[in-house]
Amino acid sequence: MDGGAHGGDHNNPQIRIRSLDKNSIDFVLSNTHLSVANSLRRTMIAEVPTMAIDLVEFIENTTVLADEFIAHRLGMVPLLSHKVDLFKNTRDCTCANYCKDCSVEFNLHVKCTEDGTRTVYSTELISSNKDVVPVTEGPEDRGIILIKMRKGQELNVHCIAKKGVAKEHAKWSPCAAVGFEYDPHNNLRHLHYWFEKSIKDEWPLSKNAEEEVENDPNAPFDYKAEPNIFYFNVETVGSLEPQAVVSMATRVLQEKLGTLQLALEEDQNPDSNANMDDGDPWV
């Protein structure tokens, strides 16, 4: 089989960026194991920290939507999180409830006083931190529609945005979608278990097929072959730049592996930390 696509040195990973714009990055990861590539995919989705509204206090709500519905919509509004590393996690902060070191306050107070419909946008949220504001597509963009109001209706809320990751709640995910593919020609025959009538009709070739060569179907099958090239297409929600999502996910993986390595070393040397203090135990 093609050694370039299904073999090689798994200890020398390489990344080749095919395209990059404001909200997406398309890259090829090679010379690594499938488990590593999939770990990177999962980490980008669920473990890259961002800021999101987590607490909502309703002072006044006479709109047609319930408090819980509006609170959910506010929580799902993407917030710029380029400086998320400057904030502490709430569980690590010494404050009693929230403070400027672990959170950002937002206020929204709108009232419809005219005939017709009053549309409220996410850009009307007033932030206590200029670096953490709702994501927009440009200076003319008003953001996401939060609610529509009629004459006499009022909404007054106080919100607290906190740092978090998407494995706690999806609102903290920096990614809208992460496309992931390997072996586009099905040379490894992994798709043989995932079709009903025709593999070629149900799994049409993607643009990634241009990167590899299809094997001769009559050639002997290599049961030891493993995928070695992985295609990613990461689309963000705008809270972080796409290249930042990839680099931050890599850093999170490194930290997790470092923690695992230290734990294994301590487990292999249980006496190294024992009996460090021969005095009386702490009371």
Salt bridges, closest charged atoms under 4 A:
ASP26 OD1 - ARG18 NE 2.63
ASP26 OD2 - LYS207 NZ 3.22
GLU47 OE1 - LYS167 NZ 3.73
GLU47 OE1 - LYS256 NZ 3.06
ASP54 OD1 - LYS171 NZ 2.90
GLU57 OE1 - HIS158 ND1 3.73
ASP85 OD1 - ARG251 NH2 3.33
GLU105 OE1 - HIS158 NE2 2.71
ASP115 OD1 - LYS151 NZ 3.52
GLU124 OE1 - ARG118 NH2 2.99
ASP131 OD2 - LYS83 NZ 3.30
GLU154 OE2 - HIS109 NE2 2.64
GLU168 OE2 - ARG91 NH1 3.49
ASP183 OD1 - HIS6 NE2 3.42
GLU211 OE1 - ARG16 NH2 2.70
GLU211 OE2 - ARG18 NH1 3.18
GLU214 OE2 - LYS200 NZ 3.74
GLU226 OE1 - HIS33 NE2 3.83
